């Protein structure tokens, strides 16, 4: 989990201010940002800056050491009962054994029982003085192991946050334009540093922008394909990069703690209500037991047979909008419901729009990739490119319509303001949708964890954890469902950008519960 105790939510500008912009599109100078959105973006970034302050880094010896840090169980018990909370005090020290006087480390807490295929995340509270409270809810009985991984020390977190603000130059966008029967390749991006004439692809209402260097004698409308690759530059120093060597990532901090045994203690279990949109999920939001996901705040419906799933999907229109972690859903569903058949939506490659139909049940499920930025070496089409807010605007909505939004992974290599603005614009589009069809169901799938040893500067989980916090804050008072893919993947100990199918199915189960 991200080690940040934000306390109160970000004090956003009142969302009622936004409604001045909802009634119609007004012609505005694209260079002038809407004042309300601009202020909100700046407020969120300011709040993040306060939570991720600059940390001096002179030598690795002064950074957090997992080996020298100390973990102590508070109020140890002779008998631990299922449902109890176990608290661990973590005192962090540097590599010289000196007590650190500030927090900000990026930690991941987890409890597990491998023999039971059980796992859950722990909640980490940062006291910002070198001590942390790590809280575990003892969800199941049996032998339980406790873990806190030091993903990055606070000095590394500070370096990553500083580097993320440096610009848009670490990803190369290559656009392909059609010139008769041949193709012309040119440079594109969220910002293009060129004196040449530019093709400007602007969303005036939402102030989203993408640019390409205009090919000679080729119209801007001939933009057909794009691909990306990493530019071999870094905004981290060589000394800072040493903090992100694989030998320094994901180090266990609680090796000295023995496993504990949890007993049932004949405690009565709380009767939970069925999972519904609008419920506030605690942390942790659930746990895995014998491979199944069990929510901690509501009761998930069982779908023991394909027929149950098919009946649930009957007469449903489900729109999946986002990245390939959502595409996994539409790829998995036909394995559960054989009557769901692919409709050829034309196009090619893994990022074309995908549609599933069940004609007899009048069910439609569609996945469409989100718009810029989209980072992949594989070629993808630009012929039907729209931002998610524009896609939402095209949906009529009703009680049998559901929209699932999952963005984040492709935004990690870019300054955070791009992600914040997109999230705000998505919220505005959902508010417009609720004005015309308040019964429409909207679900947010949070980012999941990914590989620990990926390029931390561009794609590391620190960036995803910050973006998850931003999403929760922006959508806090809106009636949407949350599927906490981050919490799930920590519980399952999945460090894969594309989690295995058993985790994908648990996410789909939550969707089915929300819509049926």
C-alpha positions in Angstrom: 0.0 0.0 0.0 1.1 3.6 -0.5 2.5 4.9 2.7 0.6 8.2 2.9 -1.9 9.1 5.5 -3.7 11.9 3.8 -6.1 12.4 6.8 -8.8 14.6 5.4 -9.6 14.5 1.7 -8.1 17.1 -0.6 -10.0 20.3 -0.2 -11.2 20.6 -3.8 -13.0 23.7 -5.1 -16.7 23.2 -4.8 -17.9 21.0 -7.6 -21.0 23.2 -8.1 -18.6 25.7 -9.7 -18.2 23.2 -12.5 -21.8 23.3 -13.4 -21.3 26.7 -15.1 -19.5 24.7 -17.7 -21.9 21.8 -18.1 -24.8 23.5 -20.0 -23.1 24.0 -23.3 -19.7 24.2 -25.1 -18.4 27.7 -25.4 -15.8 28.7 -27.8 -12.7 29.5 -25.8 -9.1 30.2 -26.5 -7.4 26.8 -26.2 -4.4 28.5 -24.5 -6.6 29.7 -21.6 -7.5 27.0 -19.1 -10.9 27.0 -17.4 -10.3 28.8 -14.2 -12.1 26.3 -11.9 -10.5 23.2 -13.3 -7.1 24.9 -13.4 -7.4 25.9 -9.7 -8.5 22.4 -8.7 -5.5 20.8 -10.5 -3.2 23.2 -8.8 -4.8 22.6 -5.4 -4.4 18.8 -5.8 -0.8 19.1 -6.9 -0.1 21.5 -3.9 -1.6 18.9 -1.5 0.6 16.2 -3.1 3.7 18.4 -2.8 2.9 18.7 0.9 2.7 15.0 1.3 5.8 14.3 -0.7 8.3 16.9 0.4 11.8 17.2 -0.9 14.2 14.9 1.1 18.0 15.5 1.1 19.9 12.7 -0.4 23.7 12.7 0.1 24.5 9.0 0.4 22.7 5.7 0.5 23.8 5.3 4.1 21.4 8.1 5.1 18.4 6.4 3.5 16.0 4.0 5.0 17.4 0.5 5.7 15.1 -2.5 6.0 17.8 -4.4 7.8 18.3 -1.9 10.6 14.6 -0.9 11.0 12.7 -2.4 13.9 9.2 -3.9 14.1 7.3 -4.5 17.3 3.9 -6.0 17.9 1.9 -3.7 20.1 0.0 -5.3 23.0 0.9 -8.8 22.1 -1.7 -11.4 23.0 -1.4 -15.1 24.0 -4.5 -15.8 21.8 -5.4 -13.9 18.6 -9.0 -14.1 17.5 -10.5 -13.9 14.0 -11.7 -10.4 13.4 -9.2 -8.8 15.8 -6.9 -6.0 14.7 -3.1 -6.5 15.2 -0.9 -3.4 15.3 2.8 -3.3 14.6 5.0 -0.3 15.4 7.7 0.2 12.7 10.7 2.3 13.6 12.8 3.0 10.6 16.6 3.6 10.7 19.2 4.4 8.1 22.0 2.1 7.0 24.2 3.3 9.8 21.6 2.4 12.4 20.5 5.9 13.1 16.8 6.6 13.8 15.2 8.6 11.0 13.3 11.7 12.0 10.9 11.8 9.0 8.7 9.4 7.1 7.5 9.2 3.5 8.8 5.7 2.7 6.8 3.8 0.1 5.8 0.6 1.9 3.6 -2.4 1.1 2.0 -4.3 4.1 0.5 -7.7 3.6 -0.5 -10.7 5.8 -0.8 -14.2 4.3 -1.4 -17.9 4.8 0.0 -19.6 1.7 -1.5 -23.0 2.7 -4.9 -21.4 2.7 -4.4 -19.3 -0.4 -5.2 -16.4 1.9 -3.9 -12.8 1.8 -4.8 -9.3 2.7 -3.2 -5.9 2.6 -2.3 -4.0 5.8 -3.0 -0.4 6.5 0.0 1.8 7.0 -0.2 5.1 9.0 2.8 7.5 8.7 3.5 9.6 11.8 6.1 11.6 9.7 8.7 11.2 12.4 10.3 7.9 11.4 7.6 5.7 12.9 4.7 3.9 11.3 1.7 2.1 12.6 1.0 -1.0 10.5 -2.5 -2.4 11.2 -3.7 -5.9 10.1 -7.2 -7.2 10.3 -7.1 -10.9 11.2 -9.7 -12.0 8.7 -9.2 -15.8 8.9 -8.1 -18.5 11.4 -4.8 -20.4 11.1 -1.1 -19.6 10.9 -0.6 -16.1 9.6 2.7 -14.4 8.4 3.1 -10.6 8.5 5.1 -8.6 6.0 6.1 -5.0 5.3 8.1 -4.4 2.1 10.3 -1.4 1.7 9.5 -0.6 -2.0 11.4 2.8 -2.0 12.9 4.9 0.8 11.5 8.4 1.2 14.6 9.8 -0.5 13.7 7.7 -3.6 10.1 8.7 -3.4 11.1 12.4 -3.3 13.4 11.9 -6.3 10.6 10.1 -8.3 8.2 12.9 -7.5 10.7 15.6 -8.6 11.5 13.7 -11.8 7.9 13.3 -12.8 7.5 17.1 -13.0 10.3 17.6 -15.5 8.3 17.3 -18.7 7.0 15.1 -21.5 10.2 14.1 -23.2 10.7 10.5 -22.0 8.1 8.9 -24.3 8.4 9.3 -28.1 5.1 9.3 -30.0 5.4 8.4 -33.7 2.3 9.3 -35.8 1.6 7.8 -39.1 -0.2 9.9 -41.7 -1.7 8.6 -44.9 -0.4 10.3 -48.1 -2.2 8.6 -50.9 -1.0 5.0 -50.9 2.1 5.6 -48.7 2.6 6.5 -45.1 4.5 9.4 -43.6 5.9 9.2 -40.0 6.2 12.3 -37.9 6.8 13.3 -34.2 3.7 13.7 -32.0 3.1 14.2 -28.3 1.3 16.0 -25.5 3.8 18.7 -26.0 6.0 19.0 -29.1 9.2 21.1 -29.0 9.4 22.1 -32.7 9.3 25.3 -34.7 7.6 23.5 -37.6 3.9 23.7 -38.3 1.9 21.6 -36.0 -1.3 19.6 -36.3 -3.3 20.5 -33.2 -5.9 18.1 -31.9 -7.7 20.1 -29.4 -10.7 19.4 -27.2 -11.7 23.0 -26.5 -14.4 22.3 -23.9 -12.2 20.1 -21.7 -8.8 21.6 -22.6 -7.2 18.4 -23.7 -4.6 18.7 -26.4 -2.4 16.5 -28.5 0.0 17.6 -31.3 1.9 16.3 -34.3 4.5 17.9 -36.5 2.5 18.4 -39.7 3.9 16.3 -42.6 4.6 18.3 -45.7 1.7 18.5 -48.1 -0.4 16.1 -45.9 -3.5 17.3 -44.2 -3.9 16.9 -40.4 -7.0 14.8 -40.9 -4.9 12.0 -42.5 -3.6 11.0 -39.0 -4.2 7.2 -39.0 -1.9 5.3 -36.7 0.5 5.8 -33.8 3.1 3.9 -31.8 5.4 4.9 -29.0 8.8 4.0 -27.5 10.9 5.1 -24.6 13.4 7.8 -25.0 16.7 6.9 -23.3 16.9 9.8 -21.0 16.3 10.2 -17.2 15.7 13.0 -14.8 17.3 11.1 -12.0 21.0 11.3 -11.1 23.2 8.2 -11.2 23.3 8.3 -7.4 19.6 8.4 -7.2 19.3 5.5 -9.7 21.2 3.3 -7.3 18.1 3.5 -5.0 16.1 1.8 -7.7 18.4 -1.1 -8.4 16.5 -4.4 -8.0 18.6 -5.2 -4.9 17.1 -2.2 -3.2 13.4 -2.7 -4.1 10.9 -4.7 -2.1 13.0 -5.5 0.9 11.3 -7.2 3.9 11.3 -5.1 7.0 9.8 -7.5 9.5 12.0 -10.6 9.3 12.3 -10.6 13.1 8.6 -11.2 13.6 7.4 -14.7 13.9 4.1 -15.9 12.4 1.1 -15.9 14.6 -1.8 -18.3 15.1 -5.4 -17.0 14.8 -8.3 -18.8 16.5 -12.0 -18.5 15.7 -12.9 -17.7 19.4 -16.6 -18.4 18.7 -17.1 -14.7 17.7 -20.3 -13.9 15.9 -19.8 -12.6 12.4 -21.4 -9.4 11.2 -24.2 -9.8 8.7 -23.1 -7.8 5.7 -25.4 -6.2 3.1 -25.2 -7.0 -0.6 -22.5 -5.0 -2.3 -24.1 -1.9 -3.9 -22.9 1.2 -5.8 -22.2 4.1 -3.5 -20.9 2.0 -0.5 -17.7 3.3 1.0 -15.0 0.7 1.1 -12.6 0.6 4.1 -8.9 -0.3 4.0 -8.4 -3.1 3.5 -11.5 -3.6 1.3 -11.3 -7.4 1.5 -9.1 -10.4 1.5 -8.5 -13.6 -0.5 -9.3 -17.0 1.0 -8.9 -20.3 -0.8 -8.4 -18.1 -3.9 -11.7 -16.3 -3.7 -12.0 -12.5 -3.0 -14.2 -11.8 0.1 -15.1 -8.1 0.6 -14.8 -6.8 4.1 -17.7 -4.2 3.9 -20.4 -6.0 1.9 -21.5 -9.5 0.7 -20.5 -10.6 -2.8 -23.1 -12.7 -4.6 -21.9 -16.1 -5.7 -22.2 -17.0 -9.4 -21.8 -20.8 -9.2 -22.7 -21.4 -12.9 -22.4 -19.9 -16.3 -26.2 -19.5 -16.4 -26.2 -17.2 -13.3 -23.7 -14.9 -15.0 -25.6 -15.0 -18.3 -28.9 -14.1 -16.5 -27.2 -11.2 -14.7 -25.9 -9.8 -18.0 -29.3 -10.1 -19.6 -30.4 -6.9 -21.3 -27.3 -5.1 -20.0 -25.3 -2.6 -22.0 -21.8 -2.5 -20.5 -19.2 0.0 -21.7 -15.6 -0.7 -20.6 -13.4 2.4 -21.1 -9.7 2.3 -20.3 -6.5 0.4 -20.7 -5.6 -3.3 -21.3 -6.3 -4.3 -17.7 -10.0 -3.6 -18.5 -9.6 -5.4 -21.8 -8.8 -8.5 -19.8 -12.4 -8.5 -18.7 -13.8 -8.7 -22.2 -11.3 -11.4 -23.1 -12.2 -13.5 -20.0 -16.0 -13.3 -20.1 -16.5 -15.6 -23.1 -14.7 -18.3 -21.1 -17.5 -18.0 -18.5 -20.5 -17.4 -20.7 -20.1 -19.3 -24.0 -23.1 -17.6 -25.6 -21.2 -14.3 -25.5 -19.8 -14.0 -29.1 -17.3 -11.5 -30.5 -18.8 -9.0 -33.0 -16.2 -8.0 -35.6 -15.8 -4.3 -35.1 -13.1 -4.2 -37.8 -9.7 -2.8 -37.2 -6.7 -4.8 -36.2 -4.3 -5.4 -33.4 -5.0 -5.8 -29.6 -6.2 -2.2 -29.1 -9.0 -2.1 -31.6 -12.5 -1.7 -30.1 -13.9 -5.1 -29.0 -17.6 -6.0 -28.7 -19.3 -9.1 -27.2 -22.9 -9.9 -28.0 -25.5 -12.3 -26.6 -28.3 -11.9 -29.1 -30.9 -14.0 -27.2 -30.2 -12.2 -23.9 -29.9 -8.7 -25.6 -26.5 -8.3 -23.9 -23.8 -6.0 -25.2 -20.3 -5.5 -23.7 -17.8 -3.1 -25.4 -14.2 -2.3 -24.6 -12.6 0.8 -26.0 -9.1 2.1 -25.2 -8.8 5.5 -23.6 -7.2 8.3 -25.6 -3.9 10.1 -25.1 -1.6 9.3 -23.6 -1.5 5.7 -24.7 2.0 4.1 -24.4 2.7 1.0 -26.4 5.2 -0.2 -29.0 2.4 -1.8 -30.9 0.6 0.1 -33.6 -2.8 1.4 -32.8 -5.5 3.3 -34.8 -6.2 7.0 -34.5 -9.3 6.9 -36.8 -11.9 6.7 -34.0 -10.0 8.5 -31.2 -12.1 10.1 -28.5 -11.4 11.0 -24.9 -13.5 9.1 -22.3 -15.6 12.2 -21.4 -16.7 12.4 -25.0 -17.5 8.7 -25.0 -19.7 9.1 -21.9 -21.5 12.0 -23.6 -22.6 9.6 -26.4 -24.3 7.2 -24.0 -28.0 7.6 -23.3 -27.9 5.6 -20.0 -30.6 3.8 -18.1 -30.9 1.3 -15.3 -29.5 -1.5 -17.5 -26.5 0.5 -18.6 -23.2 0.3 -16.8 -19.9 2.2 -17.5 -16.6 0.9 -16.1 -13.6 3.3 -16.2 -10.1 2.1 -15.7 -7.2 4.5 -16.4 -3.8 5.1 -15.0 -1.0 2.8 -16.2 -0.4 4.9 -19.4 -0.3 8.2 -17.5 2.5 7.2 -15.1 5.4 8.5 -17.3 3.9 12.0 -17.6 3.4 15.0 -15.2 0.5 14.3 -12.8 -1.5 17.3 -14.0 -2.4 15.4 -17.2 -4.0 12.6 -15.1 -5.7 15.0 -12.7 -7.3 17.0 -15.5 -8.5 13.8 -17.2 -10.1 12.5 -14.0 -11.8 15.9 -13.4 -13.2 15.9 -17.0 -14.4 12.3 -16.5 -16.2 13.3 -13.4 -17.9 16.2 -15.2 -19.1 13.8 -17.9 -20.5 11.5 -15.3 -22.3 14.4 -13.7 -23.9 15.2 -17.1 -24.8 11.6 -17.5 -26.5 11.5 -14.1 -28.5 14.6 -15.0 -30.2 12.8 -17.9 -30.0 9.3 -16.6 -29.4 9.1 -12.9 -30.1 5.4 -12.7 -27.0 4.6 -14.9 -24.4 2.6 -13.0 -20.8 3.8 -13.1 -17.9 1.8 -11.6 -14.3 2.9 -11.2 -11.6 0.2 -11.5 -8.6 1.4 -9.6 -5.1 0.7 -10.9 -3.5 -2.5 -10.0 0.1 -3.2 -8.9 2.6 -4.3 -11.5 6.2 -5.6 -11.8 8.5 -4.5 -8.9 11.5 -4.3 -11.1 10.1 -2.2 -13.9 11.6 1.2 -14.7 10.5 3.0 -11.5 10.9 6.5 -12.9 8.4 5.9 -15.7 6.2 3.0 -14.7 6.7 2.2 -11.1 3.9 1.6 -8.6 4.6 4.8 -6.6 3.0 6.7 -9.5 0.0 4.4 -9.6 -0.5 4.7 -5.9 -0.6 8.5 -6.1 -3.0 8.4 -9.0 -5.3 6.0 -7.1 -5.4 8.6 -4.2 -6.3 11.3 -6.7 -9.1 9.3 -8.2 -10.6 8.5 -4.8 -10.5 12.1 -3.9 -12.0 13.5 -7.1 -14.9 11.0 -7.0 -15.3 10.8 -3.3 -18.8 12.4 -3.1 -20.1 10.9 -6.4 -22.3 7.8 -6.3 -20.1 5.4 -8.1 -18.9 1.9 -7.4 -15.3 1.2 -6.6 -13.4 -2.0 -7.6 -10.1 -1.7 -5.6 -7.8 -3.6 -8.0 -4.8 -2.3 -6.0 -6.0 -3.8 -2.8 -6.8 -7.1 -4.6 -3.4 -7.4 -6.3 -1.6 -6.7 -3.0 -3.7 -9.3 -1.3 -3.0 -11.9 -4.0 0.7 -10.8 -4.2 0.3 -10.3 -7.9 3.1 -8.1 -9.4 2.0 -8.2 -12.9 0.5 -5.4 -15.0 -1.9 -8.0 -16.3 -3.1 -10.0 -13.3 -3.9 -13.7 -13.8 -7.3 -14.8 -14.8 -8.4 -15.7 -11.3 -7.9 -12.1 -10.2 -9.7 -10.8 -13.3 -12.7 -13.0 -12.5 -12.8 -11.7 -8.9 -13.0 -8.1 -10.3 -15.7 -9.2 -12.7 -17.6 -10.7 -9.8 -17.7 -7.3 -8.1 -19.0 -5.7 -11.3 -21.8 -8.3 -11.5 -22.7 -7.6 -7.9 -22.9 -3.9 -8.6 -25.1 -4.2 -11.7 -27.5 -7.1 -10.8 
